[in-house]
């Protein structure tokens, strides 16, 4: 069984949380929070992908 990479797991969980918060912001009809959480979600995702690319 492979070891779990805890930092990458936490980063992936953070990205999922950002997109969940986008849905909550849509429910509250707050455009600024929608934009903020979308930008943060893609930024964290890009950071994770760059870490993965550097690792290979």
BAFIDO-759737 format. One line per 2 residues: their letters; for each residue x, y, z of N, C-alpha, C. Coordinates in Angstrom, 1 decimal. Each point is the difference from the previous one (the first is absolute). Layout:
BEGIN
A	X Y Z X Y Z X Y Z ~ ...
//
This chain:
BEGIN
XX	0.8 -1.2 0.0 -0.8 1.2 0.0 0.9 1.3 0.0 ~ -0.4 0.9 -0.8 0.8 1.2 -0.1 -0.2 1.0 1.1
XX	1.0 0.8 0.3 -0.2 1.0 1.1 -0.8 1.1 -0.6 ~ -0.7 0.7 0.9 -0.9 1.1 -0.4 0.9 1.3 0.2
XX	-0.1 0.8 -1.1 0.7 1.3 0.0 -0.9 1.0 0.7 ~ 0.3 0.2 1.2 -0.9 0.9 0.9 -0.1 1.4 -0.6
XX	1.1 0.7 -0.3 -0.1 1.4 -0.5 -0.8 0.1 -1.3 ~ 0.2 -0.9 -0.9 -0.8 0.0 -1.2 -1.5 -0.3 0.2
XX	-0.2 -0.9 1.0 -1.4 -0.3 0.3 -0.7 1.3 0.6 ~ 0.7 0.7 0.9 -0.5 1.2 0.6 -0.2 1.1 -1.1
XX	0.9 0.1 -0.9 -0.2 1.0 -1.1 -1.2 -0.4 -0.9 ~ -0.2 -1.2 -0.3 -1.1 -0.4 -0.8 -1.3 0.2 0.8
XX	0.0 -0.2 1.3 -1.2 0.3 0.8 -0.3 1.5 0.0 ~ 1.1 0.8 0.0 -0.2 1.4 0.0 -0.6 0.5 -1.3
XX	0.4 -0.6 -1.1 -0.6 0.4 -1.3 -1.5 -0.4 0.0 ~ -0.3 -1.2 0.5 -1.4 -0.4 0.0 -0.8 0.9 0.9
XX	0.5 0.4 1.1 -0.6 1.0 0.9 -0.3 1.3 -0.7 ~ 0.9 0.5 -0.8 -0.2 1.3 -0.7 -1.1 -0.1 -0.9
XX	-0.2 -1.2 -0.7 -1.1 -0.1 -1.0 -1.3 -0.2 0.7 ~ 0.0 -0.6 1.2 -1.2 -0.1 0.8 -0.4 1.4 0.5
XX	1.0 0.8 0.4 -0.3 1.4 0.4 -0.6 0.8 -1.2 ~ 0.4 -0.3 -1.2 -0.6 0.7 -1.2 -1.5 -0.3 0.0
XX	-0.3 -1.3 0.2 -1.5 -0.3 0.0 -0.7 0.7 1.1 ~ 0.6 0.1 1.2 -0.6 0.7 1.1 -0.2 1.5 -0.3
XX	1.1 0.6 -0.6 -0.1 1.4 -0.4 -1.0 0.3 -1.0 ~ -0.2 -1.0 -0.9 -1.1 0.1 -1.0 -1.4 0.0 0.7
XX	-0.1 -0.8 1.0 -1.3 -0.1 0.7 -0.3 1.3 0.7 ~ 1.1 0.7 0.5 -0.2 1.3 0.7 0.0 1.1 -1.0
XX	0.2 -0.3 -1.3 0.0 1.0 -1.1 1.0 1.1 0.3 ~ 1.2 -0.4 0.3 1.1 1.0 0.2 1.0 -0.2 -1.1
XX	0.0 0.9 -0.9 0.9 -0.2 -1.2 1.4 0.1 0.4 ~ 0.4 0.8 0.9 1.4 0.2 0.4 0.6 -1.2 0.6
XX	-0.8 -0.7 0.9 0.5 -1.2 0.6 0.1 -1.1 -1.1 ~ -0.9 0.0 -0.9 0.0 -1.0 -1.1 1.3 0.1 -0.8
XX	0.3 1.3 -0.4 1.2 0.2 -0.7 1.3 -0.3 0.8 ~ 0.0 0.4 1.3 1.1 -0.3 0.9 0.3 -1.5 0.1
XX	-1.1 -0.8 0.3 0.2 -1.4 0.2 0.4 -0.7 -1.3 ~ -0.5 0.4 -1.2 0.4 -0.6 -1.2 1.5 0.3 -0.3
XX	0.4 1.2 0.2 1.4 0.4 -0.2 0.9 -0.8 1.0 ~ -0.4 -0.1 1.2 0.8 -0.7 1.0 0.0 -1.5 -0.3
XX	-1.1 -0.6 -0.5 -0.1 -1.4 -0.3 1.0 -0.3 -1.2 ~ 0.0 0.8 -1.0 0.9 -0.3 -1.1 1.4 0.3 0.3
XX	0.3 1.0 0.9 1.3 0.3 0.4 0.6 -1.2 0.8 ~ -0.8 -0.5 1.0 0.5 -1.2 0.7 0.2 -1.2 -0.9
XX	-0.9 -0.2 -0.9 0.1 -1.1 -0.9 1.3 0.1 -0.9 ~ 0.2 1.2 -0.5 1.2 0.2 -0.8 1.3 -0.2 0.8
XX	0.0 0.4 1.3 1.1 -0.2 0.9 0.2 -1.5 0.2 ~ -1.0 -0.7 0.2 0.1 -1.5 0.2 0.6 -0.7 -1.3
XX	-0.5 0.5 -1.1 0.5 -0.6 -1.3 1.4 0.3 -0.2 ~ 0.4 1.2 0.4 1.4 0.4 -0.2 0.9 -0.8 1.0
XX	-0.4 -0.3 1.2 0.7 -0.8 0.9 0.2 -1.4 -0.5 ~ -1.1 -0.5 -0.6 0.0 -1.4 -0.5 1.0 -0.1 -1.2
XX	0.0 1.0 -0.9 0.9 0.1 -1.1 1.4 0.0 0.4 ~ 0.3 0.8 1.0 1.4 0.2 0.5 0.5 -1.3 0.7
XX	-0.9 -0.8 0.5 0.3 -1.2 0.7 0.5 -1.1 -1.0 ~ -0.6 0.0 -1.2 0.3 -1.0 -1.0 1.3 0.4 -0.7
//
